[in-house]
Amino acid sequence: LGNRLLVQQEATRQERDFNESLVETASSIILLLDTNARILFFNQSTADLLEHSFEELKGKDWFDVCVPEPDRARGRAVFAHCLKNGLARESQFAVMARDGRTYQFSWSTKPMRDTDNQISQLLFVGQDVTSLLETQNRLVSAERLAAIGQTIAAVSHESRNELMALKMGLEMLSMTVTEASTKQLIGHLQNSQTRLDRLLEDVRHYAGPMHLERSVCSLQSIWRRAWDSLEATWRDRETELQETIDCETLHCSVDALRLEQVFRNLFENSLASCSDPVWIEVRASLENKDDRPFLRLSVRDNGPGLSPEAKAKVFEPFFTTKQRGTGLGMAISQRILKAHNGSLSLADHTGRGAEFLLELPLDTSSLPTTSDYKEMTDPTDHHPKVLK
């Protein structure tokens, strides 16, 4: 009997050790909470992802410390449902690491009962689906883009012909009428025609292939042309464009017209969202990424900034906070930077206003010599420059 008991104990110990090894070596998050959502246990994969040790978080509310605010209510609802109904449940909500990065997880939640058959703990097993969701979103975006491209290809030619005829007709009509009210009405029609033409052009640019005509250009000249093109928008307002140059060169191999479109979109958004006095800063610096030099440009304003929803959707096609707008400006701008092997992103800062970051690879072999910098302000002068 004694030997049999020892054998059973050894089998139980081996089974326990085996289960503990499975839990600790599993690539999934395995998490145990009490009925108040306090952390009782999590495995090593959880600690690695969160960049927190179990000792740091033991006894703390899981949803308060490890779930980002936008997903917190959904996570608590799953917790409450399982606690109330005693049933296992599938769900999806994000977790947040120490540095603020978030990861999307698919969860299986199961209530655990004590010897009195009362729920005493909830077991959460989570699988990281961040990459899967990103792939799905890219596929959805690609399908949407393909559908847009097919539609635009079918209607673009005829639409542009009709819009051109409408434009010419309105211009001829405006030259023949003298009554002020009629001229004003024609002006409104011309503005509507211009907006419709721009809508068609934006959709065509977004859906169509991106072909670059590169040349070595001064980025400062490009953003100044973009600013000058908006003079009608800022001329009668209290505006200031400040330039801070923290690098020796602003020359880069780019498609100047495409980059001008990017800066114009950014400036337009700032002018639309800021109340007077408007302050916009363009800051340029040189950065190294993976041993490659990049020009890093920051466009920042003193407006109210972006709402959490706008931050999440700012680069999504057709998302806009304006009463009139295609919602394609930022999506097109991001495509332009990607076509240049660069990037356009929203800066993560807590101060006032919005800030966008542009990064462009710097090809030093194609840069002009110092004597060719005549179109720029003195490149060695790092003091801020202000344009009114």
C-alpha positions as CSV (number, residue, x, y, z in Angstrom):
1,L,0.0,0.0,0.0
2,G,2.8,2.3,0.9
3,N,4.6,1.7,-2.4
4,R,1.4,2.2,-4.3
5,L,0.8,5.6,-2.5
6,L,4.4,6.7,-3.4
7,V,3.8,5.7,-7.0
8,Q,0.6,7.7,-7.1
9,Q,2.3,10.7,-5.5
10,E,5.2,10.6,-8.0
11,A,2.7,10.3,-10.9
12,T,0.8,13.3,-9.5
13,R,4.1,15.3,-9.1
14,Q,5.2,14.5,-12.7
15,E,1.8,15.4,-14.0
16,R,1.9,18.7,-12.1
17,D,5.5,19.5,-13.3
18,F,4.4,18.6,-16.9
19,N,1.4,21.0,-16.7
20,E,3.6,23.7,-15.2
21,S,6.1,23.3,-18.0
22,L,3.4,23.5,-20.6
23,V,2.1,26.7,-19.1
24,E,5.5,28.3,-18.8
25,T,6.7,27.3,-22.2
26,A,3.5,28.1,-24.1
27,S,3.7,30.9,-26.6
28,S,0.1,32.0,-25.7
29,I,-0.7,34.4,-22.8
30,I,-2.0,32.4,-19.9
31,L,-3.6,34.5,-17.1
32,L,-5.5,33.7,-13.9
33,L,-7.6,36.4,-12.3
34,D,-9.7,36.4,-9.1
35,T,-13.3,37.5,-9.1
36,N,-12.2,41.2,-8.7
37,A,-10.0,41.0,-11.8
38,R,-6.9,41.0,-9.7
39,I,-3.9,39.1,-11.1
40,L,-3.2,35.8,-9.4
41,F,-0.9,34.3,-12.0
42,F,0.5,34.7,-15.5
43,N,3.1,32.7,-17.5
44,Q,6.5,33.7,-18.8
45,S,5.1,34.6,-22.3
46,T,2.9,37.2,-20.6
47,A,5.8,38.6,-18.7
48,D,7.9,38.9,-21.9
49,L,5.2,40.6,-23.8
50,L,4.2,43.1,-21.1
51,E,7.8,43.7,-20.0
52,H,6.6,43.3,-16.4
53,S,7.5,40.6,-14.0
54,F,4.8,38.7,-12.2
55,E,6.0,40.2,-8.9
56,E,5.4,43.7,-10.2
57,L,1.8,43.1,-11.1
58,K,0.6,40.5,-8.7
59,G,-2.6,41.5,-7.0
60,K,-3.2,44.5,-9.4
61,D,-6.3,45.0,-11.5
62,W,-5.5,43.4,-14.9
63,F,-7.7,45.7,-16.9
64,D,-6.4,48.9,-15.3
65,V,-2.7,48.2,-15.8
66,C,-2.5,45.9,-18.9
67,V,-5.5,46.8,-21.1
68,P,-5.5,50.1,-23.1
69,E,-8.3,52.5,-22.3
70,P,-10.2,52.1,-25.6
71,D,-10.5,48.3,-25.0
72,R,-11.0,48.3,-21.2
73,A,-14.8,48.4,-21.2
74,R,-15.0,45.5,-23.7
75,G,-12.6,43.4,-21.6
76,R,-14.5,44.1,-18.4
77,A,-17.8,43.2,-20.1
78,V,-16.3,39.8,-21.1
79,F,-15.1,39.3,-17.5
80,A,-18.5,40.2,-16.0
81,H,-20.3,37.9,-18.4
82,C,-18.2,34.9,-17.6
83,L,-18.5,35.6,-13.9
84,K,-22.3,36.0,-14.0
85,N,-23.2,33.2,-16.4
86,G,-20.4,30.7,-15.6
87,L,-19.8,30.0,-19.2
88,A,-16.7,30.0,-21.3
89,R,-16.5,32.8,-23.9
90,E,-14.4,33.9,-26.9
91,S,-13.5,37.5,-27.3
92,Q,-11.0,40.0,-28.6
93,F,-9.3,43.0,-26.9
94,A,-5.8,44.5,-26.8
95,V,-3.1,44.4,-24.1
96,M,-0.6,47.1,-23.4
97,A,3.1,46.6,-22.7
98,R,5.2,48.7,-20.3
99,D,6.4,51.1,-23.1
100,G,2.8,51.7,-24.3
101,R,2.8,49.5,-27.3
102,T,-0.5,47.6,-27.9
103,Y,-1.1,44.1,-29.2
104,Q,-4.4,42.6,-30.4
105,F,-5.3,39.3,-28.7
106,S,-8.0,36.7,-29.3
107,W,-9.1,35.3,-25.9
108,S,-10.7,32.2,-24.6
109,T,-12.1,32.7,-21.1
110,K,-13.2,30.0,-18.7
111,P,-14.5,30.2,-15.2
112,M,-12.7,28.1,-12.6
113,R,-14.8,26.7,-9.7
114,D,-13.8,25.8,-6.1
115,T,-14.8,22.7,-4.1
116,D,-18.2,24.3,-3.4
117,N,-18.8,24.7,-7.1
118,Q,-18.5,28.5,-6.8
119,I,-16.6,30.5,-9.4
120,S,-13.4,31.6,-7.7
121,Q,-11.1,32.4,-10.6
122,L,-11.2,33.1,-14.3
123,L,-8.7,31.6,-16.7
124,F,-7.8,33.7,-19.8
125,V,-5.8,32.2,-22.6
126,G,-4.8,34.7,-25.3
127,Q,-3.3,34.4,-28.8
128,D,-1.6,37.3,-30.4
129,V,-3.5,38.2,-33.6
130,T,-1.9,41.5,-34.3
131,S,-0.1,40.4,-37.5
132,L,-3.2,38.6,-38.7
133,L,-5.4,41.6,-38.3
134,E,-2.9,43.8,-40.0
135,T,-2.8,41.4,-42.9
136,Q,-6.6,41.3,-43.1
137,N,-6.8,45.1,-43.0
138,R,-4.2,45.3,-45.8
139,L,-6.2,42.8,-47.9
140,V,-9.4,44.8,-47.3
141,S,-7.7,48.0,-48.2
142,A,-6.2,46.4,-51.4
143,E,-9.6,45.1,-52.4
144,R,-11.2,48.5,-51.8
145,L,-8.4,50.1,-53.7
146,A,-8.9,47.7,-56.6
147,A,-12.6,48.4,-56.7
148,I,-12.0,52.1,-56.6
149,G,-9.5,51.8,-59.4
150,Q,-11.8,49.9,-61.7
151,T,-14.6,52.4,-61.1
152,I,-12.5,55.4,-61.6
153,A,-11.0,53.9,-64.8
154,A,-14.5,53.5,-66.2
155,V,-15.8,57.0,-65.4
156,S,-12.7,59.2,-65.2
157,H,-12.4,60.1,-68.9
158,E,-16.0,61.0,-69.5
159,S,-16.3,62.8,-66.2
160,R,-13.2,65.0,-66.9
161,N,-14.6,65.9,-70.3
162,E,-18.0,66.9,-68.9
163,L,-16.3,68.9,-66.1
164,M,-14.1,70.7,-68.6
165,A,-17.1,71.6,-70.7
166,L,-18.9,72.9,-67.6
167,K,-15.8,74.9,-66.6
168,M,-15.6,76.6,-70.1
169,G,-19.3,77.3,-70.2
170,L,-19.2,79.0,-66.8
171,E,-16.2,81.0,-67.7
172,M,-17.9,82.2,-70.9
173,L,-21.1,82.9,-69.0
174,S,-19.3,85.0,-66.4
175,M,-17.8,87.2,-69.2
176,T,-21.3,88.0,-70.6
177,V,-23.3,88.8,-67.6
178,T,-23.2,92.1,-65.7
179,E,-25.6,91.7,-62.9
180,A,-23.8,91.3,-59.5
181,S,-26.1,88.6,-58.1
182,T,-25.8,86.5,-61.3
183,K,-22.0,86.8,-61.2
184,Q,-22.1,85.7,-57.6
185,L,-24.2,82.7,-58.5
186,I,-21.8,81.8,-61.3
187,G,-18.9,82.1,-58.8
188,H,-20.6,79.6,-56.5
189,L,-21.1,77.2,-59.4
190,Q,-17.5,77.6,-60.4
191,N,-16.4,76.8,-56.8
192,S,-18.6,73.7,-56.8
193,Q,-17.1,72.6,-60.1
194,T,-13.6,73.1,-58.8
195,R,-14.4,71.0,-55.7
196,L,-15.9,68.2,-57.9
197,D,-12.8,68.3,-60.1
198,R,-10.5,68.0,-57.1
199,L,-12.6,65.1,-55.7
200,L,-12.2,63.2,-59.0
201,E,-8.5,64.0,-59.1
202,D,-7.9,62.9,-55.5
203,V,-9.7,59.6,-56.0
204,R,-7.8,59.0,-59.3
205,H,-4.5,59.7,-57.6
206,Y,-5.3,57.5,-54.7
207,A,-6.5,54.6,-56.8
208,G,-4.0,54.9,-59.6
209,P,-0.4,53.7,-59.8
210,M,2.3,55.9,-58.2
211,H,4.9,56.9,-60.7
212,L,7.7,59.2,-59.5
213,E,9.7,61.7,-61.5
214,R,12.7,62.1,-59.3
215,S,15.3,64.9,-59.3
216,V,17.6,66.3,-56.6
217,C,15.6,69.1,-55.0
218,S,15.7,71.3,-51.9
219,L,12.9,70.3,-49.6
220,Q,12.8,73.8,-48.2
221,S,12.0,75.1,-51.7
222,I,9.3,72.5,-52.0
223,W,7.5,73.3,-48.7
224,R,7.8,77.0,-49.4
225,R,6.1,76.6,-52.8
226,A,3.4,74.6,-51.0
227,W,2.9,77.4,-48.5
228,D,2.9,80.1,-51.2
229,S,0.2,78.1,-53.2
230,L,-2.1,78.6,-50.1
231,E,-1.6,82.3,-49.9
232,A,-5.3,82.9,-50.6
233,T,-6.1,80.9,-47.5
234,W,-3.7,82.6,-45.1
235,R,-3.3,86.1,-46.6
236,D,-6.0,87.7,-44.5
237,R,-5.2,85.7,-41.3
238,E,-2.7,86.0,-38.5
239,T,-0.3,83.2,-39.6
240,E,3.3,82.3,-39.1
241,L,5.4,79.6,-40.7
242,Q,8.5,79.0,-38.8
243,E,11.5,77.0,-40.2
244,T,14.1,75.3,-37.9
245,I,16.9,73.7,-39.8
246,D,19.1,71.3,-37.8
247,C,21.1,69.7,-40.7
248,E,23.7,70.7,-43.3
249,T,21.6,69.8,-46.3
250,L,18.0,69.7,-47.3
251,H,18.6,68.3,-50.8
252,C,17.1,64.9,-51.6
253,S,16.2,62.8,-54.6
254,V,12.4,63.2,-54.7
255,D,9.4,63.9,-57.0
256,A,9.0,67.6,-56.2
257,L,5.4,67.9,-57.3
258,R,4.4,64.9,-55.2
259,L,6.2,66.2,-52.1
260,E,4.6,69.6,-52.7
261,Q,1.2,67.9,-52.6
262,V,2.1,66.3,-49.2
263,F,3.2,69.7,-47.6
264,R,0.1,71.4,-49.1
265,N,-2.1,68.8,-47.4
266,L,-0.4,69.2,-44.1
267,F,-0.5,73.0,-44.2
268,E,-4.2,73.0,-45.3
269,N,-5.1,70.8,-42.4
270,S,-3.3,73.0,-39.9
271,L,-4.9,76.2,-41.3
272,A,-8.3,74.6,-41.2
273,S,-8.0,73.4,-37.6
274,C,-6.2,76.3,-36.0
275,S,-7.7,79.5,-34.7
276,D,-5.8,82.7,-35.2
277,P,-3.0,83.3,-34.4
278,V,-1.9,80.3,-36.4
279,W,1.6,79.0,-35.8
280,I,3.1,76.2,-38.0
281,E,6.7,74.9,-37.6
282,V,8.7,72.9,-40.1
283,R,11.7,71.4,-38.4
284,A,14.4,69.5,-40.4
285,S,17.1,67.2,-39.0
286,L,19.3,64.3,-40.1
287,E,18.8,60.9,-38.5
288,N,20.3,57.4,-39.0
289,K,18.2,54.3,-39.3
290,D,19.8,50.9,-39.8
291,D,23.1,52.8,-40.7
292,R,21.3,54.8,-43.4
293,P,20.9,58.6,-43.3
294,F,17.4,59.9,-43.4
295,L,16.1,63.5,-43.6
296,R,13.5,63.8,-40.8
297,L,10.9,66.6,-41.1
298,S,8.4,67.6,-38.5
299,V,5.3,69.7,-39.3
300,R,3.7,70.9,-36.1
301,D,0.9,73.4,-35.4
302,N,-0.7,75.1,-32.4
303,G,-4.2,73.8,-33.0
304,P,-6.4,71.7,-30.8
305,G,-4.7,68.4,-31.9
306,L,-6.5,65.3,-33.0
307,S,-9.1,63.3,-31.1
308,P,-8.4,59.7,-30.2
309,E,-10.7,58.6,-33.1
310,A,-8.9,60.9,-35.6
311,K,-5.5,59.7,-34.4
312,A,-6.6,56.1,-35.1
313,K,-8.1,56.9,-38.5
314,V,-6.1,59.8,-39.9
315,F,-4.5,57.8,-42.7
316,E,-7.6,55.8,-43.6
317,P,-9.0,56.6,-47.0
318,F,-12.2,58.7,-46.9
319,F,-11.9,59.7,-43.2
320,T,-12.2,63.4,-42.7
321,T,-13.1,65.9,-40.0
322,K,-13.9,68.6,-42.5
323,Q,-17.4,69.5,-43.7
324,R,-16.0,69.5,-47.2
325,G,-13.2,67.2,-48.1
326,T,-12.5,63.9,-49.8
327,G,-10.8,62.3,-46.8
328,L,-8.0,61.2,-49.2
329,G,-5.4,63.8,-48.6
330,M,-3.5,62.1,-45.8
331,A,-3.9,58.6,-47.4
332,I,-2.4,59.9,-50.6
333,S,0.4,61.7,-48.7
334,Q,1.3,58.5,-46.9
335,R,1.4,56.6,-50.3
336,I,3.7,59.3,-51.7
337,L,6.1,58.9,-48.8
338,K,6.0,55.1,-49.1
339,A,6.7,55.4,-52.8
340,H,9.9,57.3,-51.9
341,N,10.9,54.5,-49.5
342,G,10.1,56.9,-46.6
343,S,7.3,57.3,-44.2
344,L,4.7,59.7,-42.9
345,S,3.4,59.2,-39.4
346,L,1.6,61.0,-36.6
347,A,3.9,62.0,-33.8
348,D,3.0,60.7,-30.4
349,H,3.2,63.7,-28.0
350,T,1.1,65.1,-25.2
351,G,1.5,68.8,-26.0
352,R,-0.9,71.1,-27.8
353,G,-1.4,70.8,-31.5
354,A,-0.8,68.1,-34.1
355,E,2.6,67.0,-35.3
356,F,3.4,64.8,-38.4
357,L,6.7,63.2,-39.1
358,L,8.1,62.7,-42.6
359,E,11.2,60.6,-43.2
360,L,13.0,60.4,-46.5
361,P,16.2,58.4,-47.3
362,L,19.2,60.5,-48.1
363,D,21.2,59.4,-51.1
364,T,24.5,61.2,-50.5
365,S,25.9,60.1,-53.9
366,S,23.4,62.3,-55.8
367,L,23.7,65.4,-53.6
368,P,24.9,68.7,-55.1
369,T,28.0,70.4,-53.8
370,T,27.9,73.3,-51.5
371,S,28.2,75.8,-54.4
372,D,24.9,74.5,-55.7
373,Y,22.9,75.5,-52.7
374,K,21.9,78.9,-54.1
375,E,18.2,78.2,-54.0
376,M,18.3,77.6,-50.3
377,T,18.8,79.9,-47.3
378,D,22.2,79.5,-45.9
379,P,22.2,75.8,-45.0
380,T,24.7,76.3,-42.1
381,D,22.4,78.8,-40.4
382,H,20.4,76.8,-37.9
383,H,18.4,79.6,-36.5
384,P,14.6,79.6,-36.9
385,K,13.3,81.4,-40.0
386,V,9.9,82.9,-40.1
387,L,7.7,83.4,-43.1
388,K,4.6,85.6,-42.7
